[in-house]
Amino acid sequence: MTAQPLTADDVVRIEHRARRAGPANCWTGTSGTLAADVIRLLAERNRLLVEIAQRDERRDLPAR
């Protein structure tokens, strides 16, 4: 089975679940640490998507 790309709705639901397992439920516990890792991974995913979009834009610019 191949993984399907994450949709915007998927990301929203994932972040919601991670935040629900986070601060109010003790970030230092097992699920809290995992929740913090998920939030960091989502931030890194977003950073990479922005970087890819910027590279695509530069590639589409006319040559000088």
N, CA, C and O atoms as a DFTB+ gen file, in Angstrom:
256 C
 N C O
     1  1       0.835      -1.175       0.000
     2  2       0.000       0.000       0.000
     3  2       0.886       1.248       0.000
     4  3       1.769       1.383       0.847
     5  1       0.656       2.139      -0.929
     6  2       1.431       3.373      -0.977
     7  2       0.698       4.471      -0.223
     8  3      -0.531       4.541      -0.228
     9  1       1.462       5.308       0.409
    10  2       0.879       6.415       1.159
    11  2       0.322       7.459       0.196
    12  3       0.926       7.769      -0.832
    13  1      -0.821       7.982       0.547
    14  2      -1.435       9.042      -0.242
    15  2      -0.923      10.390       0.258
    16  3      -0.613      10.530       1.441
    17  1      -0.831      11.380      -0.627
    18  2      -0.405      12.711      -0.179
    19  2      -1.372      13.257       0.878
    20  3      -2.575      12.999       0.830
    21  1      -0.831      14.003       1.817
    22  2      -1.671      14.624       2.834
    23  2      -2.444      15.784       2.223
    24  3      -1.891      16.588       1.473
    25  1      -3.723      15.858       2.551
    26  2      -4.532      16.998       2.127
    27  2      -4.443      18.072       3.202
    28  3      -3.955      17.818       4.303
    29  1      -4.915      19.266       2.882
    30  2      -4.947      20.343       3.874
    31  2      -5.815      19.933       5.061
    32  3      -5.479      20.232       6.207
    33  1      -6.923      19.251       4.795
    34  2      -7.789      18.778       5.884
    35  2      -7.074      17.755       6.763
    36  3      -7.227      17.772       7.984
    37  1      -6.295      16.866       6.149
    38  2      -5.521      15.886       6.925
    39  2      -4.593      16.603       7.899
    40  3      -4.523      16.252       9.077
    41  1      -3.888      17.606       7.399
    42  2      -2.922      18.328       8.224
    43  2      -3.629      19.027       9.385
    44  3      -3.137      19.014      10.513
    45  1      -4.771      19.629       9.110
    46  2      -5.537      20.300      10.171
    47  2      -5.942      19.290      11.244
    48  3      -5.807      19.567      12.436
    49  1      -6.435      18.131      10.834
    50  2      -6.859      17.117      11.808
    51  2      -5.676      16.575      12.604
    52  3      -5.787      16.360      13.811
    53  1      -4.552      16.353      11.938
    54  2      -3.354      15.859      12.616
    55  2      -2.885      16.872      13.659
    56  3      -2.588      16.511      14.798
    57  1      -2.823      18.139      13.258
    58  2      -2.373      19.163      14.201
    59  2      -3.342      19.284      15.373
    60  3      -2.913      19.445      16.516
    61  1      -4.623      19.207      15.105
    62  2      -5.625      19.286      16.173
    63  2      -5.412      18.154      17.189
    64  3      -5.422      18.393      18.396
    65  1      -5.223      16.934      16.701
    66  2      -5.001      15.799      17.611
    67  2      -3.709      15.978      18.403
    68  3      -3.667      15.681      19.597
    69  1      -2.655      16.464      17.744
    70  2      -1.374      16.659      18.440
    71  2      -1.501      17.724      19.522
    72  3      -0.973      17.564      20.622
    73  1      -2.195      18.798      19.212
    74  2      -2.345      19.864      20.210
    75  2      -3.241      19.417      21.360
    76  3      -3.040      19.831      22.502
    77  1      -4.222      18.578      21.064
    78  2      -5.101      18.064      22.115
    79  2      -4.310      17.175      23.078
    80  3      -4.633      17.116      24.264
    81  1      -3.284      16.488      22.585
    82  2      -2.454      15.624      23.421
    83  2      -1.311      16.400      24.069
    84  3      -0.518      15.834      24.821
    85  1      -1.227      17.696      23.775
    86  2      -0.095      18.492      24.210
    87  2      -0.231      19.188      25.544
    88  3      -0.418      18.516      26.558
    89  1      -0.144      20.523      25.591
    90  2       0.049      21.293      26.809
    91  2      -0.857      20.928      27.983
    92  3      -0.367      20.679      29.085
    93  1      -2.150      20.896      27.764
    94  2      -3.055      20.629      28.882
    95  2      -2.841      19.227      29.456
    96  3      -3.189      18.964      30.607
    97  1      -2.271      18.334      28.654
    98  2      -2.058      16.957      29.095
    99  2      -0.592      16.657      29.359
   100  3      -0.175      15.499      29.336
   101  1       0.182      17.693      29.607
   102  2       1.573      17.532      30.020
   103  2       2.511      17.189      28.850
   104  3       2.626      16.025      28.466
   105  1       3.165      18.189      28.299
   106  2       4.085      18.004      27.183
   107  2       5.241      17.084      27.525
   108  3       5.885      16.537      26.630
   109  1       5.507      16.909      28.790
   110  2       6.685      16.127      29.159
   111  2       6.410      14.634      29.231
   112  3       7.349      13.846      29.345
   113  1       5.150      14.222      29.169
   114  2       4.833      12.794      29.185
   115  2       5.048      12.182      27.814
   116  3       5.401      12.886      26.867
   117  1       4.843      10.901      27.700
   118  2       5.061      10.196      26.440
   119  2       4.233      10.788      25.310
   120  3       4.776      11.130      24.260
   121  1       2.925      10.916      25.511
   122  2       2.088      11.454      24.427
   123  2       2.375      12.924      24.209
   124  3       2.273      13.407      23.081
   125  1       2.733      13.651      25.260
   126  2       3.067      15.065      25.104
   127  2       4.325      15.258      24.285
   128  3       4.391      16.149      23.438
   129  1       5.321      14.427      24.531
   130  2       6.562      14.500      23.756
   131  2       6.294      14.154      22.298
   132  3       6.800      14.812      21.389
   133  1       5.502      13.128      22.086
   134  2       5.148      12.749      20.716
   135  2       4.353      13.861      20.039
   136  3       4.573      14.144      18.861
   137  1       3.437      14.491      20.761
   138  2       2.657      15.596      20.216
   139  2       3.580      16.748      19.814
   140  3       3.404      17.346      18.752
   141  1       4.561      17.058      20.661
   142  2       5.514      18.119      20.328
   143  2       6.301      17.760      19.072
   144  3       6.558      18.622      18.232
   145  1       6.683      16.497      18.941
   146  2       7.396      16.048      17.737
   147  2       6.525      16.197      16.497
   148  3       7.015      16.608      15.445
   149  1       5.251      15.869      16.605
   150  2       4.336      16.001      15.467
   151  2       4.227      17.466      15.046
   152  3       4.258      17.772      13.854
   153  1       4.100      18.368      16.011
   154  2       4.011      19.799      15.699
   155  2       5.284      20.257      14.991
   156  3       5.217      21.013      14.021
   157  1       6.441      19.804      15.470
   158  2       7.709      20.163      14.817
   159  2       7.782      19.598      13.399
   160  3       8.246      20.282      12.487
   161  1       7.329      18.361      13.204
   162  2       7.342      17.757      11.874
   163  2       6.408      18.497      10.922
   164  3       6.740      18.683       9.751
   165  1       5.248      18.919      11.410
   166  2       4.330      19.684      10.566
   167  2       4.948      21.027      10.173
   168  3       4.784      21.477       9.039
   169  1       5.655      21.667      11.105
   170  2       6.326      22.927      10.799
   171  2       7.414      22.714       9.744
   172  3       7.564      23.521       8.827
   173  1       8.168      21.626       9.883
   174  2       9.215      21.321       8.897
   175  2       8.600      21.011       7.539
   176  3       9.133      21.427       6.510
   177  1       7.489      20.287       7.522
   178  2       6.784      19.993       6.269
   179  2       6.386      21.302       5.582
   180  3       6.568      21.465       4.375
   181  1       5.843      22.221       6.368
   182  2       5.429      23.499       5.801
   183  2       6.625      24.271       5.249
   184  3       6.543      24.857       4.169
   185  1       7.735      24.273       5.989
   186  2       8.940      24.960       5.527
   187  2       9.424      24.376       4.196
   188  3       9.815      25.112       3.291
   189  1       9.393      23.057       4.092
   190  2       9.838      22.405       2.859
   191  2       8.893      22.699       1.695
   192  3       9.349      22.896       0.568
   193  1       7.598      22.731       1.948
   194  2       6.645      23.064       0.888
   195  2       6.875      24.479       0.368
   196  3       6.785      24.722      -0.836
   197  1       7.173      25.413       1.273
   198  2       7.466      26.786       0.867
   199  2       8.751      26.818       0.044
   200  3       8.814      27.496      -0.981
   201  1       9.769      26.094       0.485
   202  2      11.039      26.059      -0.244
   203  2      10.848      25.478      -1.646
   204  3      11.416      25.993      -2.609
   205  1      10.069      24.431      -1.767
   206  2       9.794      23.822      -3.075
   207  2       9.067      24.811      -3.973
   208  3       9.406      24.949      -5.148
   209  1       8.069      25.501      -3.427
   210  2       7.316      26.477      -4.216
   211  2       8.224      27.601      -4.698
   212  3       8.107      28.048      -5.838
   213  1       9.130      28.061      -3.833
   214  2      10.053      29.125      -4.225
   215  2      10.995      28.650      -5.327
   216  3      11.283      29.403      -6.258
   217  1      11.472      27.429      -5.234
   218  2      12.353      26.892      -6.279
   219  2      11.604      26.759      -7.602
   220  3      12.150      27.054      -8.665
   221  1      10.355      26.315      -7.529
   222  2       9.540      26.191      -8.744
   223  2       9.321      27.552      -9.390
   224  3       9.361      27.675     -10.614
   225  1       9.088      28.579      -8.567
   226  2       8.905      29.929      -9.095
   227  2      10.161      30.413      -9.791
   228  3      10.089      30.989     -10.877
   229  1      11.326      30.181      -9.166
   230  2      12.593      30.609      -9.782
   231  2      12.833      29.871     -11.090
   232  3      13.354      30.448     -12.045
   233  1      12.457      28.611     -11.138
   234  2      12.659      27.811     -12.355
   235  2      11.779      28.322     -13.491
   236  3      12.147      28.222     -14.661
   237  1      10.614      28.870     -13.143
   238  2       9.675      29.362     -14.153
   239  2      10.005      30.753     -14.665
   240  3       9.411      31.203     -15.645
   241  1      10.956      31.454     -14.013
   242  2      11.338      32.779     -14.462
   243  2      12.091      32.686     -15.790
   244  3      12.842      31.737     -16.014
   245  1      11.889      33.667     -16.668
   246  2      12.623      33.628     -17.945
   247  2      14.129      33.811     -17.708
   248  3      14.555      34.519     -16.795
   249  1      14.903      33.160     -18.550
   250  2      16.359      33.264     -18.451
   251  2      16.787      34.669     -18.835
   252  3      16.154      35.322     -19.665
   253  1      17.874      35.126     -18.219
   254  2      18.366      36.478     -18.522
   255  2      19.443      36.443     -19.552
   256  3      19.972      37.490     -19.928
